[in-house]
Amino acid sequence: MRISSNFDSGNIEVASIENGHAKLNLRKDTNSDFLQWFHFRAIDVLGEACKFEILNAGASTFPDGWENYEACASYDRQEWFRVPTKYENGVLTIDYTPIHNSIYFAYFTPYSYEQHQNLVHEAQLSPLCSLEVIGQSVEDRDMDMLIVGDPHVGKKAVWVIGRQHPGESMAEWFIEGLLIKLLDEDDSVSRKLLEDCCFYIIPNMNPDGSIGGNLRANAAGENLNRAWLEPDAQKSPEVFHTIAKMDEVGVDFMLDVHGDEAIPYNFVTTSEGVPGYTQQLHDFEENFKNVWMQLCPDFQDTHHYDKDKPGEANLTVCSNNINHRYKCPSFTLEMPFKDNDDLPNPVYGWSAERSILFGESFLNVLLSVIDKVHKF
């Protein structure tokens, strides 16, 4: 057996390999102590009863994420399925006998930088869409933004961003699904939305971290979702440039797409702790959640993070900051790394394909509430 991770989003360190038994360690995010994402290849394993032990899983950023978790695996990097995984005494163990000679394992289905480039460039071929670079990352990669619709005066500016935390690759799969539906000129929901809205979409806020195999940090070691109050042009340029563009075109609605390591459900966070929070905004948020639950059984509002107390929201967090800054509805969407326990799938768990469909469902919800979007 040989193990490698020297590729886009690869992350693992090999401690030892002996008789099909690999002892491994997670590598920390670039210039930070975050630790959780893995993505590696095992070769020369055909028919071998393999054991892969990640020895430092217990020291990861979110050790609760390993409870009832099953790793993703793929032979062709297209179909990713779940494999038997257990977590005991701080060690994550994958036991599997491959039926081909090479296999990939990952924390979740990866979304490569090449896939990202294909996504944005295929999108710009639509007459509804244009591609703009709003700045550069720490490592001088382009910050790609898609503009869907005509940004005429009076149209609502709807922002959707993903992968502030690069290991949360389900976010870009979600945005791919959103774009498939939004750019379908035969889709009546999208046509109606584009009569009233212009969409500003950043599928990958953290290209450096994505390529580097990070869970949460950019190349400077910054957690971008804690950089929105006073973004540093050197350490968190990704946020700095995004806020500059938001100031230029405005924000009327914002969805920040993420993944959660521990909670096996889809849910959103709201702005109840932001100073100036109003009953009118609360009513809008409740209606938004209720509509999504009615239209998509994959969404729920029973399992979620604890609510912030009035006036105690962390304004360094994107959705809180955007609500405070622009007085508009602003949500953080969380999807599971594990499965959706309301509708489990024993073969694939929560997957890229389900994330795509979930992204499509968001537009149906938005159409139902867009006439109620205003400054709160």
Backbone torsions as a table, in degrees:
resi	resn	phi	psi	omega
1	MET	NA	139.9	170.4
2	ARG	-128.2	147.7	-179.3
3	ILE	-128.5	136.1	178.7
4	SER	-139.2	155.5	175.6
5	SER	-145.5	21.9	-178.1
6	ASN	-86.9	67.3	179.3
7	PHE	-155.5	172.6	-179.4
8	ASP	-49.6	120.9	178.7
9	SER	69.6	11.5	178.1
10	GLY	-68.1	143.0	177.6
11	ASN	-159.1	108.6	166.4
12	ILE	-172.9	151.9	172.1
13	GLU	-122.1	135.4	-176.7
14	VAL	-94.6	121.6	174.3
15	ALA	-88.0	-44.7	178.1
16	SER	-164.8	155.7	173.3
17	ILE	-137.0	127.4	179.5
18	GLU	-154.1	120.5	175.3
19	ASN	52.8	48.5	177.3
20	GLY	77.1	6.5	-179.6
21	HIS	-112.8	111.2	-179.0
22	ALA	-106.3	126.5	173.4
23	LYS	-102.9	123.8	-169.0
24	LEU	-129.1	165.0	173.7
25	ASN	-138.3	144.2	172.3
26	LEU	-72.4	140.5	174.4
27	ARG	-92.9	140.4	179.1
28	LYS	-65.0	153.1	171.9
29	ASP	-57.6	157.1	-179.4
30	THR	-56.8	123.9	175.4
31	ASN	55.3	33.2	-179.7
32	SER	-153.8	176.7	178.8
33	ASP	-103.9	3.1	176.5
34	PHE	-62.5	145.4	-170.2
35	LEU	-157.5	109.6	176.2
36	GLN	-169.9	-44.0	-175.4
37	TRP	-66.6	140.2	169.7
38	PHE	-138.1	152.1	177.7
39	HIS	-164.5	112.3	-176.8
40	PHE	-148.4	165.0	179.3
41	ARG	-115.5	136.8	172.3
42	ALA	-114.6	129.4	-177.2
43	ILE	-122.6	155.6	-177.4
44	ASP	64.3	50.6	-175.9
45	VAL	-126.3	9.2	-176.4
46	LEU	-56.1	121.2	175.4
47	GLY	70.9	7.5	-177.8
48	GLU	-93.5	133.4	175.9
49	ALA	-74.1	96.3	-172.1
50	CYS	-93.9	146.6	172.4
51	LYS	-127.9	122.7	177.1
52	PHE	-115.0	113.6	179.8
53	GLU	-107.8	119.7	173.8
54	ILE	-93.7	103.6	-166.6
55	LEU	-70.9	-32.0	-174.7
56	ASN	-102.4	23.3	178.9
57	ALA	-59.3	-34.3	-179.5
58	GLY	-67.5	-19.6	178.1
59	ALA	-93.9	8.2	-177.6
60	SER	-70.5	168.4	-177.0
61	THR	-64.3	-36.6	-178.7
62	PHE	-129.7	75.3	-177.8
63	PRO	-61.0	-25.4	176.1
64	ASP	-63.3	-19.2	179.0
65	GLY	-66.9	-17.7	-178.4
66	TRP	-85.4	-16.4	179.2
67	GLU	-66.2	125.3	179.8
68	ASN	60.0	26.8	178.7
69	TYR	-96.1	144.1	171.3
70	GLU	-125.9	132.1	-177.0
71	ALA	-69.6	155.9	175.6
72	CYS	-92.7	143.7	-179.9
73	ALA	-141.3	154.3	-179.3
74	SER	-155.0	141.9	172.7
75	TYR	-93.3	-28.1	-174.4
76	ASP	-119.0	2.2	-178.2
77	ARG	62.6	17.5	174.5
78	GLN	-114.1	-55.1	176.8
79	GLU	-94.7	120.5	178.1
80	TRP	-114.8	124.1	-177.5
81	PHE	-121.9	166.0	-179.0
82	ARG	-91.4	146.2	-179.7
83	VAL	-126.4	155.4	-177.0
84	PRO	-56.7	127.2	-175.6
85	THR	-141.7	139.3	175.6
86	LYS	-135.3	155.1	-179.9
87	TYR	-127.8	114.3	-179.6
88	GLU	-142.5	135.0	174.8
89	ASN	53.1	38.4	176.0
90	GLY	80.0	5.6	-179.0
91	VAL	-116.0	129.9	175.2
92	LEU	-96.6	124.2	-175.0
93	THR	-121.6	128.2	174.4
94	ILE	-109.2	118.2	175.5
95	ASP	-108.1	119.8	-175.5
96	TYR	-159.1	142.3	175.7
97	THR	-110.7	101.7	-177.0
98	PRO	-66.1	146.9	177.8
99	ILE	-101.3	1.3	171.5
100	HIS	-131.7	168.1	-170.7
101	ASN	-80.2	-14.9	-179.5
102	SER	-135.9	137.9	-178.1
103	ILE	-146.9	145.3	176.0
104	TYR	-106.2	145.2	172.9
105	PHE	-125.2	145.3	178.9
106	ALA	-153.1	158.6	178.1
107	TYR	-64.9	-39.4	172.9
108	PHE	-150.3	163.3	179.2
109	THR	-53.0	117.3	-178.0
110	PRO	-66.8	156.7	170.6
111	TYR	-128.0	101.2	-169.6
112	SER	-72.5	163.6	176.8
113	TYR	-64.9	-33.7	176.4
114	GLU	-64.9	-41.4	175.2
115	GLN	-61.5	-40.2	177.7
116	HIS	-59.6	-46.4	180.0
117	GLN	-62.5	-40.1	176.2
118	ASN	-62.5	-41.7	-177.8
119	LEU	-59.4	-51.3	-174.0
120	VAL	-73.0	-32.6	-178.4
121	HIS	-79.1	-32.4	172.7
122	GLU	-68.6	-36.8	179.7
123	ALA	-63.0	-39.3	-176.5
124	GLN	-68.4	-13.0	176.4
125	LEU	-71.1	-19.9	178.1
126	SER	-71.4	139.0	176.3
127	PRO	-65.7	-11.5	179.6
128	LEU	-86.9	-8.7	-164.9
129	CYS	-131.6	145.3	170.3
130	SER	-132.2	154.4	-178.1
131	LEU	-112.6	129.6	-179.5
132	GLU	-131.5	143.1	173.0
133	VAL	-100.3	119.8	-173.9
134	ILE	-98.3	-3.5	179.6
135	GLY	163.0	-172.4	-179.4
136	GLN	-121.7	152.9	177.6
137	SER	-78.6	-179.2	177.8
138	VAL	-55.2	-42.4	-178.8
139	GLU	-94.0	21.1	171.9
140	ASP	68.6	30.2	171.5
141	ARG	-89.5	150.0	-178.4
142	ASP	-68.3	139.2	171.4
143	MET	-93.7	102.3	-175.6
144	ASP	-83.9	131.2	173.7
145	MET	-129.0	133.0	175.9
146	LEU	-99.4	132.6	174.2
147	ILE	-109.2	117.4	-178.6
148	VAL	-114.7	119.0	-177.2
149	GLY	104.2	173.2	179.9
150	ASP	-96.0	122.5	-177.5
151	PRO	-79.8	57.6	-179.9
152	HIS	-76.0	154.5	175.5
153	VAL	-58.9	134.3	179.6
154	GLY	98.6	-18.3	176.0
155	LYS	-80.7	145.6	179.5
156	LYS	-76.6	136.8	177.9
157	ALA	-92.7	109.8	-179.3
158	VAL	-104.8	121.0	-179.7
159	TRP	-107.3	136.1	172.0
160	VAL	-133.0	123.3	178.8
161	ILE	-127.6	153.6	-179.3
162	GLY	-143.5	160.6	172.8
163	ARG	62.2	37.6	163.6
164	GLN	-56.4	-39.2	172.0
165	HIS	-97.5	107.8	-166.6
166	PRO	-64.8	-30.2	179.4
167	GLY	-71.0	-10.7	179.7
168	GLU	-86.3	65.3	-171.8
169	SER	-67.7	-19.7	176.3
170	MET	-57.9	-23.7	-179.8
171	ALA	-64.3	-41.4	-179.7
172	GLU	-75.4	-30.7	172.3
173	TRP	-63.0	-41.5	176.7
174	PHE	-58.2	-46.5	-178.1
175	ILE	-68.0	-33.0	174.4
176	GLU	-59.8	-44.4	177.9
177	GLY	-62.9	-42.5	177.4
178	LEU	-57.5	-44.7	-178.3
179	LEU	-67.9	-37.8	177.7
180	ILE	-55.2	-46.1	-178.3
181	LYS	-75.0	-42.6	-175.2
182	LEU	-65.7	-32.2	-177.4
183	LEU	-92.5	2.4	177.5
184	ASP	-81.6	105.9	-175.9
185	GLU	-68.1	-11.2	176.2
186	ASP	-95.9	-0.7	-178.4
187	ASP	-87.3	117.7	-173.9
188	SER	-68.5	-34.3	178.6
189	VAL	-62.4	-47.6	-180.0
190	SER	-64.9	-40.3	179.4
191	ARG	-61.1	-42.5	179.1
192	LYS	-66.6	-41.9	179.6
193	LEU	-62.0	-39.8	-176.4
194	LEU	-74.6	-11.3	171.5
195	GLU	-69.3	-31.3	-174.1
196	ASP	-113.3	-13.3	-170.7
197	CYS	-130.6	154.0	164.2
198	CYS	-121.5	131.7	-175.7
199	PHE	-100.7	135.0	174.1
200	TYR	-117.7	112.7	-168.3
201	ILE	-124.5	122.1	174.6
202	ILE	-113.7	99.5	-175.2
203	PRO	-66.7	-29.0	-178.3
204	ASN	-140.7	102.7	179.1
205	MET	-75.6	-14.0	-169.8
206	ASN	-137.0	66.7	-177.4
207	PRO	-63.8	-34.5	180.0
208	ASP	-63.4	-48.1	179.9
209	GLY	-64.5	-34.1	179.1
210	SER	-63.6	-48.7	179.8
211	ILE	-66.7	-36.0	-176.2
212	GLY	-76.8	-3.4	179.8
213	GLY	75.0	34.1	179.6
214	ASN	-91.7	155.5	172.5
215	LEU	-86.1	-52.0	-169.8
216	ARG	-127.7	-22.5	-169.1
217	ALA	-97.3	155.7	168.8
218	ASN	-88.1	-171.4	-174.2
219	ALA	-68.2	-19.9	177.4
220	ALA	-90.0	2.0	-179.2
221	GLY	83.8	12.9	-177.8
222	GLU	-91.0	139.6	170.3
223	ASN	-84.8	103.8	-173.4
224	LEU	-59.5	-30.2	-179.0
225	ASN	-81.3	15.3	168.3
226	ARG	-129.1	26.5	-173.9
227	ALA	-123.6	13.2	-169.9
228	TRP	-86.4	-15.3	-179.4
229	LEU	-76.3	-46.6	178.6
230	GLU	-140.4	73.9	-176.3
231	PRO	-64.8	137.5	-179.5
232	ASP	-92.0	125.7	-176.6
233	ALA	-63.9	-19.8	179.6
234	GLN	-96.6	-44.1	-175.0
235	LYS	-87.9	-31.3	179.1
236	SER	-135.9	57.6	-179.2
237	PRO	-61.9	-25.8	-179.5
238	GLU	-60.5	-42.6	176.9
239	VAL	-75.3	-41.1	-179.8
240	PHE	-54.5	-48.2	-177.6
241	HIS	-71.5	-33.8	179.6
242	THR	-67.1	-44.2	178.0
243	ILE	-63.4	-38.9	177.8
244	ALA	-59.5	-40.5	178.9
245	LYS	-71.1	-38.0	177.2
246	MET	-62.3	-41.2	177.3
247	ASP	-62.0	-33.4	-178.7
248	GLU	-71.3	-45.6	-172.5
249	VAL	-104.8	-14.7	-178.8
250	GLY	89.1	165.5	178.3
251	VAL	-139.5	126.4	175.4
252	ASP	-112.8	-21.1	178.6
253	PHE	-157.7	140.3	-178.8
254	MET	-141.1	134.7	173.3
255	LEU	-125.1	120.8	178.5
256	ASP	-106.9	117.3	-167.6
257	VAL	-100.0	129.4	-174.6
258	HIS	-137.8	-179.7	170.1
259	GLY	-131.2	147.1	178.3
260	ASP	-113.7	133.9	-175.2
261	GLU	-71.2	-35.3	-168.5
262	ALA	-103.5	-36.8	-170.5
263	ILE	-88.3	118.8	-175.3
264	PRO	-87.4	51.7	179.9
265	TYR	-149.9	163.2	171.6
266	ASN	-96.9	133.4	-178.9
267	PHE	-159.3	168.1	175.1
268	VAL	-121.9	155.2	169.4
269	THR	-102.3	151.4	-176.8
270	THR	-118.7	-172.2	-167.6
271	SER	-111.0	26.9	-171.8
272	GLU	-61.1	-21.3	-178.5
273	GLY	-93.5	-2.3	-177.1
274	VAL	-75.3	135.5	177.0
275	PRO	-55.8	136.2	-179.4
276	GLY	86.0	6.6	179.1
277	TYR	-57.9	134.4	-173.7
278	THR	-114.7	160.7	175.3
279	GLN	-63.7	-34.6	179.9
280	GLN	-63.7	-41.2	177.6
281	LEU	-68.0	-40.4	176.8
282	HIS	-56.5	-45.2	-179.1
283	ASP	-64.1	-39.3	177.4
284	PHE	-63.2	-45.8	-179.0
285	GLU	-61.3	-42.9	179.0
286	GLU	-64.1	-41.0	178.1
287	ASN	-64.6	-42.2	178.5
288	PHE	-58.0	-47.0	179.7
289	LYS	-65.9	-42.2	-179.1
290	ASN	-63.8	-39.8	178.7
291	VAL	-64.6	-42.5	-179.2
292	TRP	-64.3	-39.9	177.8
293	MET	-63.2	-36.9	-179.8
294	GLN	-70.2	-35.8	-174.1
295	LEU	-90.7	-19.1	-174.9
296	CYS	-146.2	108.4	180.0
297	PRO	-62.8	-12.8	177.4
298	ASP	-75.3	-9.8	179.7
299	PHE	-105.4	143.2	179.4
300	GLN	-148.8	168.4	-178.8
301	ASP	-135.5	23.6	177.1
302	THR	-91.8	-42.3	-177.8
303	HIS	-105.7	120.8	-176.4
304	HIS	-165.2	-177.9	176.7
305	TYR	-73.4	160.3	173.8
306	ASP	-63.2	144.9	-180.0
307	LYS	-74.5	143.9	172.8
308	ASP	-72.2	146.9	172.9
309	LYS	-75.9	155.3	-178.5
310	PRO	-53.1	128.5	177.0
311	GLY	78.5	2.4	-175.4
312	GLU	-111.7	16.0	178.7
313	ALA	-66.0	146.0	176.0
314	ASN	-80.7	107.5	-175.2
315	LEU	-80.3	-0.2	170.9
316	THR	-79.5	-15.7	179.8
317	VAL	-80.4	137.9	-172.5
318	CYS	-52.3	-58.6	-171.9
319	SER	-63.9	-38.0	176.3
320	ASN	-64.6	-44.6	-177.9
321	ASN	-64.4	-41.8	-178.6
322	ILE	-65.6	-41.2	176.2
323	ASN	-60.7	-45.1	-178.5
324	HIS	-66.7	-38.8	-173.9
325	ARG	-76.6	-40.1	-172.7
326	TYR	-114.1	-1.5	178.0
327	LYS	56.2	42.1	-177.1
328	CYS	-128.0	162.5	174.0
329	PRO	-61.4	134.2	-175.6
330	SER	-148.6	121.5	-174.0
331	PHE	-123.9	147.5	163.9
332	THR	-102.7	122.2	175.9
333	LEU	-97.0	131.2	176.7
334	GLU	-116.5	132.1	173.5
335	MET	-118.0	156.8	-175.0
336	PRO	-83.9	147.8	165.8
337	PHE	-79.2	-21.7	-174.9
338	LYS	-90.9	-97.6	178.2
339	ASP	-147.9	167.0	170.2
340	ASN	-89.0	108.0	-174.6
341	ASP	-65.6	-17.3	175.5
342	ASP	-72.4	-32.2	-178.8
343	LEU	-139.7	69.5	-173.7
344	PRO	-69.5	151.2	174.6
345	ASN	-126.7	107.2	-172.8
346	PRO	-67.2	-18.6	-178.5
347	VAL	-89.6	-44.5	-171.7
348	TYR	-113.7	-15.9	-175.0
349	GLY	61.9	-156.9	168.1
350	TRP	-71.3	133.8	-165.8
351	SER	-136.1	172.5	173.9
352	ALA	-59.2	-42.8	-177.1
353	GLU	-64.3	-40.3	179.2
354	ARG	-71.2	-33.7	175.8
355	SER	-63.4	-40.5	177.5
356	ILE	-59.9	-49.2	179.9
357	LEU	-63.4	-36.3	178.6
358	PHE	-65.4	-38.2	176.2
359	GLY	-62.5	-38.6	176.3
360	GLU	-64.0	-38.1	-177.0
361	SER	-64.6	-30.1	-179.2
362	PHE	-57.2	-38.2	-177.8
363	LEU	-66.9	-33.5	175.3
364	ASN	-62.9	-40.0	179.3
365	VAL	-66.5	-46.3	-178.1
366	LEU	-59.8	-40.8	178.4
367	LEU	-59.2	-35.3	-177.5
368	SER	-72.6	-20.9	-175.0
369	VAL	-118.3	-6.3	-170.3
370	ILE	-61.7	-30.4	-179.8
371	ASP	-70.6	-14.0	179.1
372	LYS	-99.0	-0.2	179.9
373	VAL	-77.2	125.2	174.4
374	HIS	-158.2	-178.4	177.3
375	LYS	-77.4	124.9	-175.9
376	PHE	-101.0	NA	NA
